[in-house]
Amino acid sequence: MRDHGEMLSTLARADAGRIKAFAETLIDDLGEITVVESRTGLVMLPMRDTAGGTAFHLGEVLVSEAHISQGGTIGYGMRRGRDLEAAMAMALIDLAAACGSGADACAAFCAQEAAAQAEQDRQTLRRVEATRVDMETF
């Protein structure tokens, strides 16, 4: 992963079952952690108009959010939907990567998820491209 934001983006899209299973492997090594916040709520979904480049809000999206800490280090997770366990798992992975506890395993997991997501995106774009219609204008 190039940066922290890219890691969080990858984890936010990761499969819920895989992210929960991986986070379970990190809990023992982290020691005592504190759940700072765990909640669901609505956030505005920002979009950009492709023609004019103007930013606007498309609507609201239900998300689950978690903040956990250990010794002053904070782990963060936010995922679409009402799955607090997946948000907590994401926060655990973020915390483990930040603390250095299992950082290599976290990086490998994120790289694997990023590759799977890139392949899903390629498949989606192929399906979209198959529906493209080129029209000539006179």
C-alpha positions in Angstrom: 0.0 0.0 0.0 1.3 3.4 -0.9 -0.3 5.2 2.1 -2.7 5.0 5.0 -5.7 6.3 3.0 -5.2 3.6 0.3 -5.1 0.9 3.0 -8.3 2.2 4.6 -10.0 2.3 1.2 -9.0 -1.2 0.5 -10.2 -2.4 3.9 -13.5 -0.6 3.5 -14.3 -2.6 0.3 -12.9 -5.9 1.6 -15.1 -8.9 1.9 -16.7 -8.9 5.4 -16.1 -12.5 6.1 -12.4 -12.3 5.2 -11.8 -9.1 7.1 -13.4 -10.5 10.2 -11.4 -13.8 10.0 -8.1 -11.9 9.5 -8.8 -9.5 12.4 -9.4 -12.5 14.7 -5.8 -13.6 14.2 -4.5 -10.2 15.3 -6.4 -9.8 18.6 -4.1 -11.8 20.9 -1.0 -9.9 19.7 -2.5 -6.5 20.3 -3.1 -7.0 24.0 -5.5 -4.8 25.9 -7.4 -2.4 23.6 -10.1 0.2 24.3 -13.2 0.7 22.2 -13.5 4.4 21.9 -16.6 4.5 19.7 -18.7 2.0 17.7 -21.8 3.3 15.9 -23.9 3.4 12.8 -25.1 6.5 11.1 -25.7 8.3 7.8 -23.0 10.2 5.9 -23.4 12.4 2.8 -22.0 10.8 -0.4 -20.0 13.4 -2.3 -19.8 13.2 -6.1 -18.3 15.3 -8.9 -20.2 16.3 -12.0 -18.1 15.0 -14.8 -19.1 17.7 -17.3 -18.6 20.8 -15.1 -16.4 19.4 -12.3 -18.8 20.7 -9.7 -19.0 18.8 -6.4 -22.4 17.9 -5.1 -24.0 15.5 -2.6 -25.7 12.5 -4.2 -27.5 11.4 -1.0 -27.0 9.7 2.3 -25.3 6.3 2.9 -25.7 4.1 6.0 -22.3 3.3 7.5 -20.8 1.5 10.5 -17.9 3.2 12.2 -15.4 2.1 14.9 -12.5 3.8 16.8 -10.3 1.6 19.0 -7.1 2.5 20.8 -4.1 1.0 22.5 -1.5 3.1 24.2 -2.4 6.3 22.5 -2.5 4.8 19.0 -6.0 4.9 17.3 -7.4 2.3 14.8 -10.2 3.4 12.6 -12.8 1.6 10.5 -15.8 2.7 8.5 -17.8 0.5 6.2 -21.0 0.8 4.2 -24.0 -0.8 5.9 -24.9 -1.9 9.3 -22.1 -4.3 10.1 -20.4 -3.1 13.3 -18.3 -6.3 13.5 -16.7 -5.6 10.1 -16.1 -2.0 11.0 -14.4 -3.1 14.3 -12.4 -5.7 12.3 -11.2 -2.9 10.0 -10.2 -0.8 13.0 -8.3 -3.7 14.5 -6.3 -4.2 11.3 -5.6 -0.4 11.1 -4.5 -0.5 14.8 -2.3 -3.5 14.3 -0.6 -1.9 11.2 -0.1 1.3 13.1 1.4 -0.4 16.2 3.7 -2.6 14.2 2.1 -5.7 15.7 1.5 -7.9 12.6 2.3 -5.0 10.2 3.7 -7.4 7.6 0.6 -9.7 7.8 -1.6 -6.6 7.5 0.3 -5.4 4.5 0.0 -8.8 2.8 -3.7 -9.0 3.6 -4.3 -5.6 2.2 -2.3 -6.3 -0.9 -4.3 -9.5 -1.5 -7.6 -7.7 -1.0 -6.5 -4.8 -3.3 -5.6 -7.3 -6.1 -9.0 -9.0 -5.7 -10.7 -5.7 -5.9 -8.8 -4.6 -8.9 -9.8 -7.8 -10.7 -13.5 -7.2 -9.7 -13.2 -3.7 -11.1 -11.7 -5.0 -14.4 -14.6 -7.5 -14.7 -17.2 -4.8 -14.1 -15.6 -2.5 -16.6 -15.5 -5.3 -19.2 -19.3 -5.8 -18.7 -19.9 -2.1 -19.0 -17.7 -1.8 -22.1 -19.7 -4.6 -23.7 -22.8 -2.3 -23.6 -21.1 0.7 -25.2 -22.7 2.0 -28.4 -20.7 4.2 -30.7 -22.9 6.5 -32.8 -21.8 8.7 -35.6 -23.1 12.2 -35.8 -23.4 14.1 -39.0 
